[in-house]
Amino acid sequence: MILSSQHSDLRNKMNGVILAIDQGTTSSTALVFTEDGSIIGTSSNEIRQKYPKPGWVEQDPDEIWNVSLSAMRQAISNANCSPTQIKAIGISNQRETTLIWDRSTGIPIHPAIVWQSRQSSAICERLRSDGFETPARAKTGLVIDPYFSASKILWLFERYPDLYRLAQAGKVLFGTIDSWLLWNLTGGKVHATDVTNAARTMLYNIVEQKWDDELLSIFDIPVALLPQVKDNAADFGQTDENL
């Protein structure tokens, strides 16, 4: 996932660098690369895990963003370069971790449900017993399991009854961590993901390369909730100048 520089008029006046974000489960790391692949600046910050119940794993979405932003700023400082020298930002992330936030305010409605979390186990058992394992696997290559995002979304809907109505109306947005970082990096202008992250939601048809209507029906998830899917090397927008 790549964001283009906000300062395109300056890019040809100086040597450019690329900023990479590795947003992992336990930490966010930022690295600054020169065009020949040399690393000239790094920074890493830890992220806390929360365990509200046995088998549940959650994180604070705002902490993920703030820790990542801090790592980016420190890596740029350590590289002794200016933000105007950054040609692009690449994002790597923990994939299946799931969160939903308010479209207008950007406020998360619940802690991020981390990929390891098993709180949607009962939902997955129900779906398997209803015979949905075969069509889901044929379209996604995945088995029905709490690991993937779809059952986590359904768990949130069942816990917060009004959330489904808000999702239908497009007032809340779902994303894995790449989408959350992208939303914040662009100042709330871009709600998108790439095919490699979409393929881990259990809602994306990897054969037809689209959000799948049957899967959305199985998990009862409105398409208005979902991000736009792009190629993983596409241009995903521009960073907010205020950052």
Order of alpha helices (4+ residues) and beta strands (2+ residues): beta-alpha-beta-beta-beta-beta-alpha-beta-beta-beta-alpha-alpha-alpha-alpha-beta-alpha-beta-alpha-beta-beta-alpha-beta-beta
